[in-house]
Structure formats: structure tokens, C-alpha cells
Amino acid sequence: MASKKDEKIEYVKNGKRLDGRKVDELRPLKIEVGVLDNADGSAYLEWGQNKVIAGVFGPKEALPKHTQDPYKARVKFIYRMACFSVPDRKNPRPARREIEISKVCSEALERAVFIERFPNSSIDVFVEILDSNAGSRAAALTAASVALADAGIPMRDLVASTGVGKAGGEIILDLNKAEEDAPDAVDIPIAIMPRTEEIVLLQMDGLMTKAEWKKAKELGIKGCKQVYEVQREALRKKYEAAEKPEAKKNPEAEKPKAEEKKTAAKKSEKVSK
């Protein structure tokens, strides 16, 4: 009799995954812009169970001075996970994984930002993972890109990121924790600048055939473009609200003007009589 560990789990059955999504469907994604008053730009993101907050400070003088580059700015990306972001309490000290993610995300954002316009400067991007459940680096990079745009940093394009990979022999988009832990799991974080489809981040944990990789790449780019639309809509929503006239926000402000119009109309009627 086979044990539970030996039982084969069907990660995709009748076109549906364990959480009810299709193979090419993202987890629910929500982005809010301008959530930190003291930052130059900020964003809050919820992606499935992941909850991420990002803040941008700069451009400002790079310190200490030996870190300055007379030809370009440095994008300093700091990725941290809160102690309570995972089921087992995390050590508050930065782990090797956090240092690695900080490095690759810095390099990804430097491709998108016009860093040559800010010599000897530093653009600091702080990202805190409040709740983590697979795909946190893609969530962090996506939130950071929106925060940079909110800060008014000149960019070639937003950076949109997602995960793609394999579980149970199926190529799927945006793996959740159960799919990441599959026996044959392959996890590929990917990030692009959507207008040109330039890949700015690509990592892979696991093995794939060339045919599987081709399918995964196409699915990953398609997923990134879906993320891109959510990013743009979040930024549009904030700045459309900011451009609305104050009178529309405050209906009481319209009342005196309406009364003035009525009085003027009455006067004109008397004059005509």
C-alpha cells in the first residue's frame, strides 16, 4: 500500500490548478500608489497572499563618497522580509537570499531608470515583505517599479515581473507555494520592460527541456504584460484623482456659485420686464 508521500498529486486537472486557476492565470493582484507620506514615491501590493510595501528616496548624493559614480546614479535596492512574514519566525538579520534578491533587483531597475542623468547620486529603494507565499521577489520588483514612477524618476518603462515554471509536468504561470514544493518543480522569476519585451531579470531553479523553456518564456512574458496593465492602472488612478478640481471633491463649494447664478437670473428677469 502506497503512503501519502508516494501518492501522485495532480497539480492541473481538467485545465484547473489546485487553487482553481487556469495554467495561464495570475493570482489576484492589487496595487495602491502613494501610501508613505515621508517617501518620494511608494506603493503597496497584494498578490495572492503576498503583501509588499515599497518606498523610494532620491535621487540624492551617494554616501559614502567612494560609492559615487561620475557617470551615473546607483540604484540601491534593499529587500527585507519581516520576521512574521513566514510561518516559522525569520531571523531579523539579512539572509543570503535577501542579499541576492537585492542585488538582482537593483540590476533590473538600473536597466529601466535613466541613471546617466544623475551622476554621483543614489536612488534608494526599500522593500519590506509583510507576508510571503511564493513569488515574493517578483512582487517586490513590481511594487518597487511603481514606487519609482510615483517618485517621478525618469524611466524607459516600468518593470513588470512574475513567476513561471513547472509543477506536475505542466508549464504554469505564477506558482503558489504548493506548486513551488512539487517534486518536479521548476521556478523561473522573470521581469521585463513590456514595451520592448527586454528581459531585465531571469533566474531558474530546476531543469527544463528546450521545448518547455520556450513555452515557459512565452507564458512568462504574457503574464508580465498582465501585471503591467495593473501597474499602469494603479498609477493612472492616483493621478486622475489628483487632477480632479477641488470643487468636484467638495460639493459644498458649488453651492455659493449656484446661488449667485440664481440671483443674477432674477435680476435679469426684472430688467427685461
Secondary structure, 3 states (H helix, E strand, C coil): CCCCCCCCCCCEECCEECCCCCCCCCCCEEEEECCCCCCCEEEEEEECCEEEEEEEEEEEECCCHHHCECCECEEEEEEEECCCCCCCCCCCCCCHHHHHHHHHHHHHHHHHECHHHCCCEEEEEEEEEEECCCCHHHHHHHHHHHHHHHCCCCECCCCEEEEEEEECCEEEECCCHHHHCCCCCEEEEEEEECCCCEEEEECCECCCCHHHHHHHHHHHHHHHHHHHHHHHHHHHHHHHHHHCCHHHHCHHHHHHHHHHHHHHHHHHHHHHC
